[in-house]
Amino acid sequence: MDKKVISYTYRCILEYINTLCKRAGILEGCYYDHGTDLEYEKASQIAEMFVTRKNDDRNEPGIRLKSIFNKLNGNNLSCIYSLTYNEGLVCPTDKTGRDEIAYKELVERLVKEIHSIEFTEVNINLVFDILEKYLSYIPYNTSDEDNLDISAYEGLKTKCAVMSCIVMSLEHDDVMNEDAFLLFSADISGIQKFIYRIRSKGALKSLRSRSFFLEIFMEHVIDEILEGCGLTRANLIYSGGGHCYILLPNSEKVVEYLNDMEERIADFLCRNFNISLFFGCGFHPCSGNSLINVPHEENPYKKIFTELRRVVNSKKNARYTPDQIRLMNSFTNDKNTRECSVCGDEELAGKDLCFWCAFFTKLSPCLRQDNLYVSITKAVSSDMLFIEVPSVGDRKYMVFSNTSPGNSYIRAYVKNKYDRSIKRGIKFLVCDYAYSDLLEDISKDSPGFDKVGVFRGDVDNLGLAFVQGFDDENLARASSFSRRLSVFFKKHVIGILDGTSDFARTSLTKERNLKKKVIVIYAGGDDVFLIGHWLDVIEACVDIKERFREYTSGTLTLSGGLKLVSVKYPLKKSADEVAELEDVAKENTGKNSICVIEPDAVNRFKWEDFKDRVINEKFGCIFDYCDQTKTGNSFLYNLLFFLERSNENINIARYAYLLARQAPDKSSKAFQLYNVFAANMMKWVREDKDRKELITALRIYLYLQRKVEGN
């Protein structure tokens, strides 16, 4: 990293912490050498414009952060966050008022922890981790009403990023009017096919390892680019789901490095994965004014992303150079060996697995451990689990271990925590929840029939929201928006599934299992993929949707598909079929839907209808009646038979006759229960929407009653 970038970054951070101390009435702040530095002062003033339009801090402590989702997609909400350093699921509320005591406590804790850090290059990631912990729910500038949704963490991070670019943009005198910046974007194509390119043997282990590999590979590429350009992680605007945006200085050296890195990555992917994966990247030069959307009426900020998307898409449309095509064509199976038992590629040296499937199988047990370290080194030994990764200059390796990597590494990624003993460490969020490693174990001692549920869903229209979801676009707001989404899927989904998050959970039975019997194959960026016991998957996907609605104040929606299959059903086929269900869900007007069991409109519901009308109303009615009266399943199967054929009037009559025959003696206690049940069943059969919901509710209830041996 560039020494001046590090120096200016620390100075900027300490100056801002002292501003917070002043607001909170704390006398002792953080000492720093505040000697005169005209270059720093100029860069600081310019960078401030990228975060806030007002510099007249009114010194008002206790003002709460507004939700980043308040004005998303044309909304005009007034939700705010509590002043907290709680790392659990924090949702905005409509409560008003200040909290000066909590504000002061946050700043005091921040100052105390910052004082324990040595301000060196190796600790810069630790400092940003501490800032994220304490400043994620404090507004950056309390006097700027229009930007009270930008947290102190995002604002400070953005200011440091811009300052770093200004310091490195020696070729530009007027960074606001000249193209002194580069906005870089990268996208990995082929992720879904790569992850699900499996047969049956070792499929589950391979799935989780493959998705993790792609995430950590992208993080490595990001850090290679940042380090090669002399920058810190402050310049990373967004990373998730195989995509990233990075703010860079516009210089010949940076452009040359990006082109060189792109070539190394392309060569790595061609050699190892042929055409399965492609790294499409590009950059677009832009001025400071364009990045703060000036002039506003011309919307230059949106044009940057539009042009950048065009550049990346053009790379995807012409993917390979002649040399790369010749290289891939040279990989032939001259030995006529058998295919890999997992992915179908050619087998190596008489083994059952190709190199990469063998690697993913070995990686799987590492991922399950609480402690996971992924270090980048220049040297490895045969007893390590490692792969070579693309880089400019020296050869580099990625080493996976469940113990501390020692001292001989360039940087290290630590799963879901920051380890202070690791210098140049990077906390790497991974949604690694798994009730068990085997689907067979998940199905044991579970209610209903022996099936697993497969759910896949993602955020609706996220790309559009990211680029033009806000009237007042800027990098700090884009960074905050994307980080909140990424944290939800990578971190908070774990709390939803393991029972540690406190909320009213969905339950289809009287037993409330806080810890869901599911396995997360992938959750990050804007999507989630779950597999597990079918009942728990239904409950889990509804809970995730409900918490996401609260988290985003209803400004964003999810759509997904849910499939029920046998335990031994091929996972690749399950993934393909649930993807088809998800597509059908997204075809619904307004999206915000789930498609269950079969990919057609009959099985597609708005989430609110699925929860309130299918599960709570109709399933709840059936469950309560049958549970109290001990009604047999044959009666319900007959009802379902006539419901599914209700397009013929005679079947409606048969349905009504069947209900009438079920009536108990009027003097019995069950008669009143029957009256309510029968009245509802007759009411719901008349309307198409109710009838469709009733069919799904009956199916779910009957699945719950079926025993394993009956399958």
N, C-alpha and C positions, 0 to 999 in steps of 0.2 A: 504494500500500500504506500501511496505517496506520503512522505513525512508531513508536508504542509496540509494535506487533506486531514490527516489524523490530528494535527495540532489545532486546526481551525474547528474541526468537529467537536473536540473536547471543550474548546473555549465557548463555542456556541451553546453546548449543553449546559455548562456551568453557569453561564450568564443567565440562561433561562431559569435554571433552578433557583438562582438568587432572586429573580423576578417573582417566582412563586413564593419564596420566603417573605418577600416584601408584602405581597398580597395577604399572606396568612398572619403577618405580624410576628414572624420568627426572626429574632435578632441575628442569630448565627447561621450563616448560609454556607456556601462552598467557596473556598479561596481559589483564586486563579490569578495568573500573571496578567493584569489588565493594562499592560503598557500600550502605548499608542502604536497602532498598526493600521495605516491608511488603507492598505489593500484589503485587510480583513473587514474594516468598517464599511467599505464600499460594497464588498461581496455580501455582507450581512444585511445591509439595507435593501439591496436588490432581492435577495432571497426571501426577505420578509414579505415582499409583495406577492409571492407565490402562495402564501398561506392566508394572509389577512389584508384587508384594504385600510385598516385603521391602526394607528400606532399609539393612540391616546388611551393607554391602559388606565381605567378608572379605579384600579386597586380595590376591586370588590371581591373578597373571598366568599366561598360558599356557593357561588353560582354553579348550577348543575349543567352537565353536558346534555345537549339535545340529541335525539336519536338521528343517526345518519340516514335512516329510512323515512324521516318525516316528510321530505319533499320529493321523494322518489316517485317517478312515473306520474307526475302531475298531482300528487297528494299534497295536502297542507295540514299535517298533523302537528301536535304540540307535545309529543311524548318526550320524557327525559329519563336519564339514568340516575340511580343512586350513586353518591360519591363513595366508591368502594375499591378495594384491591382484591376482592373476591374473585378467584379464578374459576368459579363454577359458572353455571348458566345464568347470566344476568340479562333480563328482559326490560325494555323501557316501559314506563308507566305514565299515566296522566297526572301524577301527583305534582304539585307545585311547591315553591318555596326553596329557600337556601338551606345549607347545612354547613355553617362555618366551623363547627367542631370537627366534623368528619374531614373537611377540607384541610384543616390544620394538621390533623393526625396523619393524613396521607403524605403531606409534604414533610413532616417531621420524620416519618419512617423512610421516605425517599432519601433525605439528607443523611440520615444515619447509615443507610446502606451504601450510598455513594462514597461516604467518607472511608469506607473499608476497602475501596478499590484503588489500585495503582493505575494511573492514567497512562497506559502504554498501548501499543498497537495490538498486543495479544489479548487484551481485555476489552476491546471495543465492542465485541458482540455481547459480552456479559453486561456492559453498561446499557446497551439498547434493550436487553432483556429486562433489566431492572426498571428502565423507563417505561416499558410496556406494562409491567406489573402495576406500577403506581400511577401512571398518567393516562391510562386508557379511558378513564371516566371523568376526566377534568377537561374543561374547554381550554383551547390554546390561548385565546384572547377574549377576556370577559367583556371587553368594550365593543366587540364586533358582533352585533346582533345577527347579521346575515351569515356568520360563520361559527355560531355557537355549537354546530354539529361536528366540528372538527376537533378531535381530542388533542390534548397537549402532546401526547405521544406521536400522533400522525403529523401534527403541525411541526413539531421539532425535527422529526425524521425527514420530512419534506424539505425543511429549510436547510438541514445539513446536506441533503442530496444536491440541492441547487447550488449551494456554496461550493461544494466539491467540484461541480462541473465548471463553475466560473473560474475557480483556481486553476483548473486544467485546460481551460479554453484560452490559451495564450494567443491564439491566432485571431481573436475577436476583441475589438475595443468596445463595441456597443452590443452587449449580449441581449438586450431587450429588442433591438431592431434587426440584428444580424442572426443568421442561423448558427448560433453558438452551441446548440444542443442537438443531440440525436436521441430520438425515442426508438428503442430497440424492442422488437417483439419476436418471440419464437413459439413454435407450435409443433408438437410431435403428432404425426399422422399415423393411423393404423393401430391405435392403442387397444380398442375393443377387440379386434381380430387377434392381436398379439396375446392379450391376456387370456382370451377364451380359446386359443388354438391348442386344445388339449383333447385327449380321448378320455379314457376312464381311469387308468392306473395312475395313482398319485395326483389326481386332478385337483383336489381341494388344496393340497400343499402347494402345488404349482401355481394355482390362481393367486393366492395371497402373496407369494414370493415375486411373481411377475409384476403385480401391481405396485408392490413396494420398490422393486428395482427401477421401474420407470420414474417413480417419484424421486428417489435418491439420485438417479442419473440426471434428472433435470436440475436438481439442486447443485450437483457438482458442476454442471455446465454454467449455471448462473454465477457460481463463485469463481470459476475460472475466468469468466468474462470480467467480473468486477475486479478481481485481483490483477488481471492483465492490464486493466485500464487504471490501476492505482486507486480504486474506490472501495468504499465500505458497503455493507448491506443496506445502508440507508437509501441507496440508489435503486434498490429493488422495489418497484411499485406494486407488482402483483406476481404471485406464483401459485399455480394450482391446476389440477386437471390436465397436465401436459402443456400448459400455456404459461407464458411469463411476459412481463413488460419491465424494461430497465431504462432509467434515465442516464444518458452518457454525454460527455463533452464531445463536440464535433471537432475532431482533429484528424490529420492524416494518419497519425500513429494509431489512433483508436480504430479508424476505418480499416486500416491494414490488418490490425489484430483480429477484428471481427471476421474479415474475409478468410484469414488463415484458420481461425477456430472453426468456422463453418465447414471448411474443407476437411479438417481433422475429424469432425463429428460425422460428416457424410461418409468418409472412408471407414470409420469404425462401424457404423451401422451397416454399410454394404458388406463388409467382411464377415460380420457376425450374424446379421439377420436378413441379408439379401434385400428384398423389397418389402419385407413385413413392416418395417418401421422407417419413417422418413422425418428428418428434422428440418422443418421449413422455418426460415428466419429472415429478417430484414430490418432495415432501419430507415428512418425518415428525418432529415434535418429540419429543425424548427427554431424559431426565435422565442425569446422570453415572453414577448407579448402574445404570441400564439398559444403558448402553454397556459397563460392566464386568461385566454379567450378575449383578447383585445385586438381589434374592435368587436364588441359583443354582437353587433348586428350582422357581422359577416361569419360568425361562428367558426373561427379558425381552429379552435380546439377539436371540434368534431372532425374537421377536414384532415387533421393530423392522423387520427385513427383510421379514417376512411382510406387515406392514401397508404398508410402502413399495412392495412389489411390487403389492399390491392397488391402491394409488393410481395407480401408473404404468399398470397394465393398464386401469384405468377411463378414463384419458385416451385410451388406444389404442382403446377401444370407442366413444368419442364424440369423434372426432378434430377436427372442424372447427366453427367458429362459423358462423352464417349469413353474416356478411360474407366469411369466407374461401371459403365455397362459391360465393357470388356472384362473387368475384374469379376463382376458377378457371374458372367457367362462362363468364366474359367472354373467355377466351383461345380464340378460334376462328380457323380458317384462312380468313379472308375472301378472301385473294388466290389461293386454290386452287393454292398452290405445290406442287412435288414434295416427297416425303419425304426426310429425311436418309438418306444412303447407309449410315450406320453404325447408328443407333438406330431409325430409322423415324419420328421426329418430323418435323414440317413443316420444310422447308428455308427458309432465310432469304435474301432478296435475290439469288436466282439462284445461290447457292453450292451446293456439293455437301453441305455439312455444316451442321447446326444450330449455334448458338452454343457449346453445351457440348461437343459432339463435336469442334468445331474447337479449342476450348481444351484438351481432353484430348490431342488429337493434338500440339499445340504443347508441352504439358507433358512428353510422353513422353521426348524427348531430354534434357531437364533432369534427369529422374529417373535417367538412366543414368550421370551424371557423379558422381565421388567427392565433389565439393564441391557441396552443395545448401543454399541459404539460402531460408527462407520467412519473410518479414518482414511485420509488421502496421504499416501506415502510415495517415496521414490525407491524404496527397497522392500522386498518381501522374502519370506522363507517358505519352504514347502509345507510346513505345518499350519500355515494360515489359510483361511478361507478368503480368497481374493479374486479380483478380475482386473485386467488392465483397462484403463479409461482414457478417452481422448484428452489431449492437452497440447499446448504449444510449447516447444522446448523439450525439457527432460521428460522421459517416460514416467507416468504416474499410475499408481495402483489404488484400487478401492478395497480396503480390508474390513471384514465384518467380524465382530467379536462381542462377547458378552462380558468381557473384562476391560478395564481401562487400557487404552492403547499405548501407555508409556509416554515417551518423550519424542521419539523419532517420527514425527508426522508433520504434515503441512497444515492440516486442519482436521477437525473431527466433528462429526454430527452425533448428537446424543438424543436418543429417543425420548420425547415427551418431558424433558426436564433440562435444566442447565446445571452441569456439574462444574463447580468452581475449580476443581483440581485439573480440569482440562483447559489448557491454554489454546486460544484460537478455536474454542468450542462454539458450536451452533446448535441451539435447541431445534429439534426437528420433530414437528407434530405428526403423529401417526395414529389413525383410528384403528387400534389393534384388538378391539374387543372380540373375544371368542369364548363362548360358554364351555366349549369342548373342542378338541381337535378332530373328533370323529363324528360324522353325522349319525352313525349308528348309536352312539352314546346319547346324543341329543334326543333321539326318538324313544329311548327307553323310559319306562315309567311316566310317559306323557299321556294326557287324555286324548281320546278319539283315535282315528285311524292312523296307521303308520306311514304318514307322508311327510315330506318336507315342503316348506314354502320358499319360494324364490322371489325376491322383490328387487326391483330396480327403478330408481326415480331420479329426476334431476329438476333443477330450477327452470321455470318457464321464462323464455325471452331474456335470458341473462345477458347475452351479448349486446342486445339493444339497450338494456338498462345501463350497462357499464359505459357505453359510449355516449348515450344521449338521455339517460334517465333523470338527470338533474338540469334545471334551468341554468344554474351557475356552476359550470364545470371547472374543476381544477385538479391538480395532481394529488393534493392532500385528501380531497374528498374521494377521489377514485381509489386511492390507497386504503383509506379507512373503510370504504364500502366493500372492497374485495377482501380485506383482512377479516372483517366481521363474518363474512360468509365462509371463508376458509376455516376459521376457528370453530364455527358452528359444526361443520361436517367432520373436521379432523379431531376435535376435542370434545365438544358438548354432546355429540351423538353417543360417546362412551358413557357419559353420565345418565343419559336417557335409558340406555340398555342395561347398565349394571345396577340401577336402582339408587344411585347416590344423588341424583337430582330430585328435588322435592316438587312434585306436582301431582295432580289427580290423574292417575294412569288408567288407560283403557283395559278392561278385563271382560272377557266373554264368559267367564265362569265365576263361581263364588270364591275360588282360590285366587289370590292376587300374588302372582310371582313377580317380585320386583326385579329379579335378575332374569332377563330374557334368554331363552334357549336358542340363541342365534349366533351366527358367525359373520363378522363383517369381512367381506371380500375386499371391498374398497369403499372409502368415504373420504371425500376431499374435493376441493374446488367448488363444484356446485352439484355433485351427484353422490348417490349412495347405492350400494349393492349388498344385499343381505341374503343369507340362506340359513335355514334352521327349522325347528319344529313348526309346522304350518300355523298352529294357533298363536304361538309367540310372534311369528313373523307378521301376522295380521295385526296383532296388538301393537307391535313395535312400529310398523309403518304408520299407523294412525297416530301414535304418540309423537313420532318424529315430525309428522306433518303439523300437528297441533302446536308443538313447541316452536317450530319454524315460523308458524303464523304469529305467535306471540313475540318471537325474537325480532321479526321484521315489521311488526305492527300491521300485518296484513297487506303490506305493499308488494310483496313477492309471493308467488305461488309455486307449488310443486306438482308435477304429474308423474305417474309411475304405473308399472305393470306388476301384477302378482299372479304367480303360477304355482299350482300344487302338483308335485310329482312324487314318484317313489324314491326311496333312499338311494337305490342303485341306478336311477335314471342318469344318463350321461350329462355332466355339467355343461359341456359345450352346447348341447342341444337345449338344455334349460335356459342358458344365457341367450341363445338366439330367439327362443320363443317368448321369453319375458321382454326382450327388446321389441318384439312385434306388438306385445300388449301395451308397452309404453308408448309406442307410436300411435296406436289407436286412441289411447288416453289423451294424447296431445292434439288429436284431430277434433276433440270436442270443443264446441264454441266457448271461448274464454279459457280453454285449457283447465288447469286446477282440478285435475281428474285422476281417477284410478280405474284401471281396467283389470278385472279379475277373471281368472280361470281360462276364458276363451277370448280371442281377439276379435270381438265384434261389439257393435253399439249396444246390444242387449245387456252386455256385462260391463258397461262403462257407466261410471257414476261421478258426479261432483263429490269432492271429499266430504263436504258438509252433509250431503245426502247419504253417503256411505256410512258415516259415523252416526248421524242423528236418526236417519230413517231406516237404514238397513240393520245396523248393529243395535243401537239403543232402543228403537221403537219396535221393529218387527222381530228381530232375533230375541230381544228382551221379552216380548210378549210370548213367543213360542217357548222360550226357556223357562219362564216363570210358570206357565200353565203345565207344561209337561213335567217339570220338576216336582210340582206340588200334587199333581194327580197321577203321576207315574204312568203317563200315557205311553203306549208302545210305539215303536218306530214304524211298524207296518202301516198304521193309520196315516202317519206323516208322509211316507213314501207314496201312498195312494193319492194324497192331496197334491203332492208335487207332480205326480204323473198327469193329473187333470189340469193343473196349472200350466204345465209346459205345452199342453194341447188346447189351451183355452180359446184359440181362434175358431174352434167349432163350438157352437152354442150348446150342443148336447153335453159337452164336457163341463161346462159351467153348471148345468143342471145336476150332473153326476157329482160334481164337487160339493154343491149345496146339499144333496142327498146324503153324501158321506158325512158331512158335518152334522146333519140332523140326527143321523144314526148314532153319533158319538155322545149325544146328550145323556147325562146321568139322570137319575131319579130326582124329581123336583125337591124332594125333602132332604136330599143329601147335601153335605157341605160343599161338594164340588160343583153344584149346579150354578152358583153365582160366578165361580171362576170360569165355567164353561160359557156362560152367557157373554161375558166380556170377550173371551177368546173367539167365540163364533161370530160375534158382531164385528170384530176387527177383521177376521178372515173374509167375511162376506163383503165388507167395505173395501178391502184392499184388492179383491179380485176384479172389481169393476173398472178401475182406471189402469191404463197401460203402465204408467210410471210406478204406481203402487204394486202392481202385479210383478213387474220386473224385479223390484226390490224384495218382494216376498219370496220369490223363487231363490234368489241368492241367500236370503236369511235362512230359508229351509235347508238349503244345501249345507250351509255352514253348521247348522244345528245337527243335521244327520251325520256329517263328518265327525262331529264331536262325540256322537253316540256309538259310532262303529268301533269295534274292537280290532286289535291287530290281526287276530287270526281270521277275521272276516274279509281281509283284503285279498 
